[in-house]
Amino acid sequence: MIEDIVKRLDPLPPKSKLIIFGGGFSGQRIACVGRHLGIKVLCSRRQENSKGADFIFNSDKELSSEIFEGATHILSCIPPLSNGEDPVLIKLKTQLLNSKNLKWVGYLSTTGVYGDTRGEWVNENSSTNPKQERSIRRFSCEKQWLATKLPIQILRLPGIYGPGRSAFESLLSGTTKMVDKPGQVFSRIHVDDIAGSVFFLINLFAQGKNPSVVNVADNLPTNNTEVITFAAKIAKKSLPTSVPFEIAKKTMSPMALSFWQENRKVDNKLLCKKLGYSLIYPDFKSGLKNCFSNLKSQKRIAT
Ligand SMILES: NC(=O)c1ccc[n+]([C@@H]2O[C@H](COP(=O)([O-])OP(=O)(O)OC[C@H]3O[C@@H](n4cnc5c(N)ncnc54)[C@H](OP(=O)(O)O)[C@@H]3O)[C@@H](O)[C@H]2O)c1
């Protein structure tokens, strides 16, 4: 429930205006929390008539400078272009640099920039070693944002899940694949904790607690098999047969395969211990229970 997120957060100054570039899965949730906190939020999408499109932004179209009037906070949730450029900076860098009221500029990045650590932990001081093309592009965008000298903060995210995007969707559609790769783990984060972290970090930033990079991950990196097994149990669905990775990889898309080729655990101590953010969903079990409640409330699953 949105109220559960909001009640944990301190209010923002009343005249705050947040512009979110990329109102997709995370952007919409962040916008919703911002509005419940009582601030003005404008969210972009690429197409007219897309749900939650307050304005249209894409790399081919000019944007009215009115959007920036009174903007105090900016968040980009847009991935890099295929040439490694950042879609927001390439079009709007000058307008951003001329926006004198900006107190915080956030950029949603990925923990892919750490590369493969063969299952070892990574924190914000770990060296970056992006190997996948998309992670190389992402790291380039991080550097482009940092170079602006705006009041920038980079949030590095592992796999994002939440209502509508979780293990239940593939279980319900019968497309779940149980891939067995011993020792492989994935870190993840519930979308509500992305939204919670954004506003938590905005408030801390105003107090001078402003690390330029923060990992936003839950406490429990886990093998995918455990996640699917837990989801199947609570949804009372049968599990597909487990397939060894060496066999499963032959039919994986290049994108899926790239995820399985890296193995790391994302450390969240900066966010959760040093800065003091309290996770709403500390692990996949609590997060999946929330996703399941949501499915039930939408009557998408028989109970
Ligand atoms: N999904 C994950 O597990 C994961 C993990 C780590 C990091 N991330 C990154 O974290 C951010 C948020 O993730 P998400 O899953 O919430 O994203 P999402 O649902 O895919 O939304 C991405 C948003 O960016 C917009 N967008 C994409 N390319 C654009 C372009 N060239 N110009 C203008 N707008 C563009 C999309 O527009 P439309 O709304 O019109 O489609 C959408 O609003 C993304 O940068 C994502 O790559 C994702």
The ligand as an SDF file (V2000), in Angstrom:
LIG
                    3D

 48 52  0  0  0  0  0  0  0  0999 V2000
   14.3240   -3.8520  -14.8500 N   0  0  0  0  0  0  0  0  0  0  0  0
   15.3570   -4.1260  -14.0730 C   0  0  0  0  0  0  0  0  0  0  0  0
   15.4280   -5.2050  -13.4500 O   0  0  0  0  0  0  0  0  0  0  0  0
   16.4490   -3.1090  -13.8900 C   0  0  0  0  0  0  0  0  0  0  0  0
   17.5330   -3.4130  -13.0550 C   0  0  0  0  0  0  0  0  0  0  0  0
   18.4940   -2.4350  -12.8250 C   0  0  0  0  0  0  0  0  0  0  0  0
   18.3770   -1.1840  -13.4150 C   0  0  0  0  0  0  0  0  0  0  0  0
   17.3410   -0.9270  -14.2540 N   0  0  0  0  0  0  0  0  0  0  0  0
   17.2540    0.4090  -14.8500 C   0  0  0  0  0  0  0  0  0  0  0  0
   16.5390    1.2250  -13.9430 O   0  0  0  0  0  0  0  0  0  0  0  0
   15.7220    2.1550  -14.6530 C   0  0  0  0  0  0  0  0  0  0  0  0
   14.2560    1.9380  -14.2810 C   0  0  0  0  0  0  0  0  0  0  0  0
   13.9330    0.5860  -14.5660 O   0  0  0  0  0  0  0  0  0  0  0  0
   12.4340    0.1600  -14.9210 P   0  0  0  0  0  0  0  0  0  0  0  0
   12.4650   -1.3200  -15.0660 O   0  0  0  0  0  0  0  0  0  0  0  0
   11.4940    0.8140  -13.9890 O   0  0  0  0  0  0  0  0  0  0  0  0
   12.3040    0.8140  -16.3640 O   0  0  0  0  0  0  0  0  0  0  0  0
   11.1500    0.6710  -17.4590 P   0  0  0  0  0  0  0  0  0  0  0  0
    9.8940    0.1740  -16.8580 O   0  0  0  0  0  0  0  0  0  0  0  0
   11.7180   -0.0850  -18.6100 O   0  0  0  0  0  0  0  0  0  0  0  0
   10.9520    2.1920  -17.8840 O   0  0  0  0  0  0  0  0  0  0  0  0
   11.9170    2.8740  -18.6170 C   0  0  0  0  0  0  0  0  0  0  0  0
   11.3670    4.2380  -18.9700 C   0  0  0  0  0  0  0  0  0  0  0  0
   12.3120    4.9000  -19.8310 O   0  0  0  0  0  0  0  0  0  0  0  0
   11.6070    5.3920  -20.9680 C   0  0  0  0  0  0  0  0  0  0  0  0
   12.5470    5.3830  -22.0950 N   0  0  0  0  0  0  0  0  0  0  0  0
   13.2800    4.3450  -22.5380 C   0  0  0  0  0  0  0  0  0  0  0  0
   14.0910    4.7450  -23.5550 N   0  0  0  0  0  0  0  0  0  0  0  0
   13.8240    6.0610  -23.7710 C   0  0  0  0  0  0  0  0  0  0  0  0
   14.3330    7.0390  -24.6560 C   0  0  0  0  0  0  0  0  0  0  0  0
   15.2720    6.7500  -25.5710 N   0  0  0  0  0  0  0  0  0  0  0  0
   13.8410    8.2990  -24.5840 N   0  0  0  0  0  0  0  0  0  0  0  0
   12.8830    8.6050  -23.6800 C   0  0  0  0  0  0  0  0  0  0  0  0
   12.3740    7.7260  -22.7740 N   0  0  0  0  0  0  0  0  0  0  0  0
   12.8400    6.4660  -22.8290 C   0  0  0  0  0  0  0  0  0  0  0  0
   10.4400    4.4800  -21.1670 C   0  0  0  0  0  0  0  0  0  0  0  0
    9.4480    5.1520  -21.8900 O   0  0  0  0  0  0  0  0  0  0  0  0
    7.9680    4.5470  -22.1340 P   0  0  0  0  0  0  0  0  0  0  0  0
    7.2820    4.7070  -20.8180 O   0  0  0  0  0  0  0  0  0  0  0  0
    7.3830    5.3710  -23.1870 O   0  0  0  0  0  0  0  0  0  0  0  0
    8.2020    3.1050  -22.5110 O   0  0  0  0  0  0  0  0  0  0  0  0
   10.0300    4.1980  -19.7140 C   0  0  0  0  0  0  0  0  0  0  0  0
    9.2040    5.2150  -19.2250 O   0  0  0  0  0  0  0  0  0  0  0  0
   16.0130    1.9260  -16.1370 C   0  0  0  0  0  0  0  0  0  0  0  0
   17.0420    2.7770  -16.5570 O   0  0  0  0  0  0  0  0  0  0  0  0
   16.4820    0.4920  -16.1550 C   0  0  0  0  0  0  0  0  0  0  0  0
   17.3060    0.2080  -17.2990 O   0  0  0  0  0  0  0  0  0  0  0  0
   16.3640   -1.8610  -14.4900 C   0  0  0  0  0  0  0  0  0  0  0  0
  1  2  1  0
  2  3  2  0
  2  4  1  0
  4  5  1  0
  4 48  2  0
  5  6  2  0
  6  7  1  0
  7  8  2  0
  8  9  1  0
  8 48  1  0
  9 10  1  0
  9 46  1  0
 10 11  1  0
 11 12  1  0
 11 44  1  0
 12 13  1  0
 13 14  1  0
 14 15  2  0
 14 16  1  0
 14 17  1  0
 17 18  1  0
 18 19  2  0
 18 20  1  0
 18 21  1  0
 21 22  1  0
 22 23  1  0
 23 24  1  0
 23 42  1  0
 24 25  1  0
 25 26  1  0
 25 36  1  0
 26 27  1  0
 26 35  1  0
 27 28  2  0
 28 29  1  0
 29 30  1  0
 29 35  2  0
 30 31  1  0
 30 32  2  0
 32 33  1  0
 33 34  2  0
 34 35  1  0
 36 37  1  0
 36 42  1  0
 37 38  1  0
 38 39  2  0
 38 40  1  0
 38 41  1  0
 42 43  1  0
 44 45  1  0
 44 46  1  0
 46 47  1  0
M  CHG  2   8   1  16  -1
M  END
$$$$
